[in-house]
Amino acid sequence: MLKDMLNNIQKKSLKERFLLVLGILFFLIYLVLGLMIMFWEKLPLDMEPKYRYAFGGLLIVYSGIRFLRLINSKE
């Protein structure tokens, strides 16, 4: 499976590879932002802790959805 994914990446054009890297970058940005909102106490957000955890969890779920869409794209 990993060989197939690497083969698929090598077949992509330069534009498609750039978009793949951009997709991975935004996946990481959303994941880190969600974790920061949840666990960084000194972050200047005026929210109750339950809303911080809910918003951070939502961002982490969204990053997971983006990652799954990125992995499943066969174009």
SULCOR-V954341 format. One record per residue. N is the residue number from 0. RES is the residue in one small letter. SS is DSSP state (H for helix, E for strand, L for the rest). PHI is phi in degrees with one decimal (none if undefined). PSI is psi in degrees with one decimal (999 if undefined). Layout:
N	RES	SS	PHI	PSI
N	RES	SS	PHI	PSI
This chain:
0	m	L	none	-42.4
1	l	H	-66.0	-36.8
2	k	H	-63.8	-40.0
3	d	H	-64.3	-39.8
4	m	H	-65.9	-42.7
5	l	H	-65.5	-38.3
6	n	H	-63.3	-41.2
7	n	H	-65.1	-39.3
8	i	H	-66.5	-39.3
9	q	H	-69.0	-26.5
10	k	H	-78.4	-16.5
11	k	L	-70.4	151.8
12	s	L	-74.8	174.1
13	l	H	-62.4	-39.9
14	k	H	-63.6	-43.4
15	e	H	-66.6	-37.3
16	r	H	-67.0	-39.2
17	f	H	-61.5	-43.2
18	l	H	-66.6	-32.4
19	l	H	-65.4	-46.2
20	v	H	-63.8	-39.7
21	l	H	-63.8	-40.0
22	g	H	-63.9	-41.6
23	i	H	-65.3	-39.9
24	l	H	-61.4	-45.9
25	f	H	-70.7	-30.8
26	f	H	-59.4	-46.8
27	l	H	-66.3	-37.9
28	i	H	-62.1	-47.3
29	y	H	-65.3	-37.8
30	l	H	-64.6	-48.3
31	v	H	-66.6	-39.7
32	l	H	-62.6	-41.8
33	g	H	-62.7	-42.5
34	l	H	-67.7	-37.3
35	m	H	-63.5	-44.1
36	i	H	-64.0	-37.2
37	m	H	-74.5	-41.7
38	f	H	-115.3	-10.4
39	w	L	-90.3	106.4
40	e	L	-69.9	-30.3
41	k	L	-88.8	6.6
42	l	L	-66.0	128.4
43	p	L	-77.4	65.0
44	l	L	-115.4	126.9
45	d	L	-91.2	76.0
46	m	L	-132.3	151.6
47	e	L	-69.9	151.8
48	p	H	-57.2	-37.0
49	k	H	-65.6	-34.1
50	y	H	-74.7	-33.2
51	r	H	-63.2	-45.3
52	y	H	-65.5	-38.7
53	a	H	-66.4	-44.4
54	f	H	-67.7	-42.2
55	g	H	-63.3	-41.9
56	g	H	-64.1	-38.2
57	l	H	-62.8	-42.5
58	l	H	-64.8	-37.9
59	i	H	-67.4	-41.2
60	v	H	-63.2	-41.8
61	y	H	-63.0	-39.4
62	s	H	-65.8	-36.0
63	g	H	-65.1	-39.6
64	i	H	-64.5	-43.0
65	r	H	-60.7	-40.6
66	f	H	-65.5	-42.7
67	l	H	-64.5	-39.8
68	r	H	-64.7	-36.0
69	l	H	-67.9	-41.4
70	i	H	-69.3	-39.0
71	n	H	-82.2	-6.0
72	s	L	-75.8	121.9
73	k	L	-108.4	7.5
74	e	L	-74.3	999
